[in-house]
Amino acid sequence: MATARDLMTADVRCVPASETLDRAAQLMRDHKIGALPVKGSDGTLTGIVTDRDIVVKALAAGKDAAEVTAGELAEGGVHTVDAGSDATLAVKAMSEARIRRIVVVEDGNPVGMITEADLARKLTAEAFATYAGRVYAAS
C-alpha cells in the first residue's frame, strides 16, 4: 500500500507568519519551490503562501512585499495529511478541496509536501486525469 510519504517531496521549507513576503519570495527562489507552509509563533501550521499569492494578492494589489507578512497573506488555513495515510486518501483530499498541494505531517510537524507535479510523476495517467478533472472543473 502506497502512503502519502511515497508521493511527497521531502524536506519541506516553512516560513514564520511574521516573515515578510519579499523574504518568503527569496526562499522560494533559492529553494526552487512555489509554496511555503506558514507557521505561527507557537509553531503550528497556520496557512500556506504561494508564489501566485504573492503576485496576485499582494503585488498586483499595490501592497509592499517588504511590509506585508506571510501570516497576513496566508488565509483559510492549510490542508494536511499524515505521512502514513494511504496515498489514495491524500489524492482524494486534494481532489475534494480542489487544491494543488497538501502538506504532509508526522506528529503534527511538516515533513514534506505533495504537489500536483508529484501526482503527475507518481500516479497512473488515469488517476492523474481524474484528479485534474476534479481540480480544474468549472466552478
N, C-alpha and C positions, 0 to 999 in steps of 0.2 A: 504494500500500500504506500503510495507516494504521500508525502506530507508537505505542508506549507514550506518547511525548511528546504525541501527538494526543489521548490520553484523559485525561492527567493535569491536575490543578490545580497550577499552578506556584507558586513561592515558598514551598516547604515550610519550616516552622519546626521547629527541633530544640531539644532540651534536653540539657544536660550530665547525665551519670549522677549527678553529685554534687548536682544541684539538688533541693530539697525538693518534695514533692508539692503543697504549698499554692502554691508559686510556679509549678509546672507548670500547675496548675488556673487560676491567674490569666492565664497566657499563652494558654491555650485560650480563656478568656473574652474576653480582649482582642482576639484574632485570629479569634474565632468559628469555632473548629475543635474537633474532638473527639479528636484524637490527635497525639502528638508523637513523632517518632523520637528515640531516646536515643543520645547519642554518649559514648563512653568518653574517658578522659583523653588517649588517643592520637589522638582524632578519628575513630575508626572507629565505625560503627553497631553498637550492642550490643543493641538491642531497640526496643520501641515501648511507649508508655504511652498508654492511652485514658482518657477521662473515666469510662467504666464501670469500668475497672480501679481507678481512684482510689476510686470509691464502694464497689464490691463487695469488692475485695481489701484495702483499707486502712481506710476509714471504717467500713464495716459490721463489720469485724473488730476494731474498737476501737483501731486504730492512730492515732497523731497525725500528721496530714499535714504538720506543721511539722518533724517529726523523720525521717520516712521519705523516702528519696531515690528519684528516678526509676529509678536503676540497680537498687535493691533490688526495685522493683516489676516492672520490665520483665524478663520471663522468656522463655526459649525462643528468643532471637534475633529477627531481623527478616527478613521476606521482601522481596527487592528484585528489580527488573527493570531492565535497561539501557534508557535513553531511546530508543535506536534500534531496540530489539527490535520485531518485528511485534506489533501490538496483540492479535492472537488469542493469542499466547504469554502475554501479560500476563494476559488473561482466563482462559486455561487454568490458569496458575499459581495464580491466586486461587481458581478453582473447585476444583482438586485439593487445595489446602491448606485449603479451606473458610474463607477469610478475607474480610473486608470492606474491607480496604485493603492496598495494597502501595506501598512506597517506590520511586520512580523515581530511578535514579542515572546519573551520567555521570562517567566516570573515577573511580568509587568515591565520588563526592560526591552527596548528595541534591539533586535539582533539582525534585522535585515528588512528588505522591502521587496514586495512582489510588484513588478511594473508590467505594463502592457507588453513591453519588449520581452520580458521574461516569459510571459504567456505565449507570445508568438514563437519563441525559440523552443519551448518545452512541451506545449500542448500539441495534440494532433491538429491537423488542418481543420477538421470538422469541429472539434471542441473550441478552437480559437474562433472560428467563424460564428459559432453560437454565441460566444462571449461578446464578440464585436457587434454582432447584430443587436444584441440586447443593449449594449452601452451606447451605440450610435443611432439607435432607433429614434425616429422623430418623437418629440415630447407631446 
